[in-house]
Amino acid sequence: MTVAGAPTAIVNPYAAWTGTPHRGVTGAEAAVAVAAGVGLDLALRSGVAVTASVALMAGVVIALILSRRLVNPQSVALAAASLVTGSFLALRASAWLLPLDLLVSGALLMAACSYARGGSVVDVTVPRLVQRGIQAGLQGLLSPAYLASGLAAAGGGRRGIPAVLRGLALATPVVLVVGLLLASADTVFASFVRFDLATAVGKAIVVCVGAFGFGALLRLTAVRPPPDPAHGVARLGSIEWTILLGSLNLLLGAFAAARLVALSEGGRRVIESAGLTYAEYARSGFFQLLAATVLILVCLLGVRAVADTTGALRLRFHFLSLGVVALTLVAVASALHRLHLYERVFGATMPRLAAKAVCFWIGVVLIALAICITGNRRWFWFATAASGLVVLIALNVMNPEAYVVRRNVDHALQTGRFDGDYVGWLSDDAVPELVRALPRLKPEARVRVLEHVCWGRRYAPDGWWAENASAANAEDARTAACGGQRTAR
């Protein structure tokens, strides 16, 4: 019953998503937020793939751990994993790896803060992942107010904010007038304080973005995750999913039989009658096979989520699902075989190596799905993310562009063909391997490679924060191969 004239309580409909922080920001954490903003500005000005980016990641992770906000051991592991992938920003220069390293590092850091107070990444589901992602995004909008409350507490409560504003209002005109007078009196001092307004505004914006980003991570560690979504999904009857899975088994079984025929002499004649060489046949079907595999995987996940498998239906569902998984693995193996045939004729490239890595990852995901189906386990999405992370780390460690160079050099020794123009488009990751391969190449290919290697940028970082190990190694290799005959791009 509502009493007339009584104030009506205001209920925040988004409280479950935004959360109420159980902990405020200390003065030290506010200072770290400002330092994170300065670090972001330094990293962006130096080129992102530099030591400053790694230092920024390490500083953020260490600050979160020392603040004792990451009370969940899994969140500490996620933060450490973000630092591992983030460290490659100063070790690699490949455009195929750096965006993934940056994206995965940020995602792992947000996940570490999201699971700071509890929960398990092993039991993650798509709805829960979406909810946590939305909640993390909302913390960015609330970060300025959260940091301001921490600064107010450090400055003596809410009364400290007006005092700070009054102090700034008094100091700003005095500092500007005195600074202008001193600058007009001394040329050297004037060079110290001279600045471009547009540049200063840009730096201020970047610093604010970095500070508010760190504030969002702090706030995310201090709120409870949103409640689990209601499970009101309609069930799919046994007749429907039996027809669907049975049809996929028949279709994929026919494809597996066709692949066996394609490997025979009769299959080669069919391919030639279609006007294709065997290499063209391999290239033409790879991406279609990959797309079909992904579609089948999505279909299996959807059916698994809504299928009615109670009682005796469980055995039938397991049999049909495992059949689809096994035959899909045949399609993945076929895609890899086609890619191998094409690479054997035309050599290795980064897109072909990336496609191999994706095929391998999809194969692991299919095996994990089969295990989860038979064991009714819920760690499928964790296995998917973890295997993807392992593949990304393995690619960074192996230096894929150097691997492509080695493969192409071996291909040139076998066939006499070397694509010198393609290797010229590779990044600094490939330069040391190109220089080492020069004695094994034919004279014309050696001249072409030297043109690309010697026509490279000169590596001259402004300081330790702008260093990159790959660029430094490439500069040493260029110096050894080209000497003083260098042309800067």
Disulfide bonds with the S-S distance in Angstrom:
Cys454-Cys482 1.91
